[in-house]
């Protein structure tokens, strides 16, 4: 039996796609190898959202080349956004790669592996959903569900539209049935995935659907206890979606709302289609309908032309909102994007770095302050397994997507009540309540 090993870089969609790769390979008779050097097929599912992601992946790719030199029969495959973005040069620059494929043609990997001759091939059309492929879930009680692929937005810094294509939504009934099957298999939490998840369904034919309709339909499925989704866009964060967090028991009290910048001028140059006022209006609407909701975000530092005053506006938003967490990034130019042409306005790296330090301090301080509201409360926690930092303790997540490390005897997949004793910007700690268990 041949064995495969998959290394995944990047976002939750890539994690989903890798699970589908693994399921597809096992359906072909492969088994998963615990280490790369033990595999006959070495696969990489790549990200290209930032320059550091490219650099990190390429170092791994050269490690695979060394393994192939020891065993020339070993097959190396590269999928995902990086492969799509360099499709015209991947085999020229990396001649040891046997197969490359974009996010829209994961299924072509099976066609390649079952062909009579394994000559180098590339597959880069946008067709089909990886959600249609068999999957191998990393966690028994959690599942990723791909509801759409691609993106119709034109953010000036973003490579995703060119690597994942135009936005296409999966049929509504198909998704509801997929979640129903997952529930019958013991899944209790689903995460709905799309590049712009809350614009789901607007172009479905013959009948357009709303993202809030999908939330209601999934909430009605017996066995599904929690619904998460990522990533929404502030321009499409409508009141009906926000109300779903208040009205539907299974929709988690956590919204990831990417800010990117606090300056309306910078947001306009980013082509984000909203300004600071619209973003703050969405935050106010969330806090009105779901007062305890955790709000997390993405922020880019040092976008071309960003002034000190404009960066100060980002800090003002961070202070005012009090995000429960943030993914923060230093801007890096991406090939074939509009912002990569703003060369004359690039912010010096040392300035970007200094601004990043100030941003991280502000985000973590406010997140730590926000987290104190959980101390002394008893929260429902879905258990993941042993704590990463102390195997004698357990680890799980709340509806707010807060990590909880706690003392207890629960098994992975169980819901338990945990009394919260302390809180940091990153996680909570506590003990399993002796009085009750969540049904």
Secondary structure, 3 states (H helix, E strand, C coil): CCEEEEEECCCHHHHHHHHHHHHHHHHCCCEECCCHHHCCEEEEEECCCCHHHHHHHHHHHHHHHHHHHHCCCCEEEEEEHHHHHCCCCHHHHCCCCCEEECHHHCCHHHHHHCCCCCCCEEECCCCCCHHHCCCCCCCCCEEEEECEECCCCCCCCCCHHHHHCCCEECCHHHHHHHHHHHHHCCCCEEEEECCCHHHCCCCCCCCCCCHHHHHHHHHCCCCCCEEEEECECHHHCCHHHHHHHHHCCCECCEEEECCECCCHHHHHHCCCCCCHHHHHHHHHHHHHHCCCCEEEEEEEECCCCCCHHHHHHHHHHHHHHCCCEEEEEECCCCCCCHHHHCHHHCCCHHHHHHHHHHHHHHHHHHHHHHHHHHCCCEEEEEEEEECCCCCCCEEEECCCCCEEEEECCCCCCCEEEEEEEEECCCEEEEEECCCCCCC
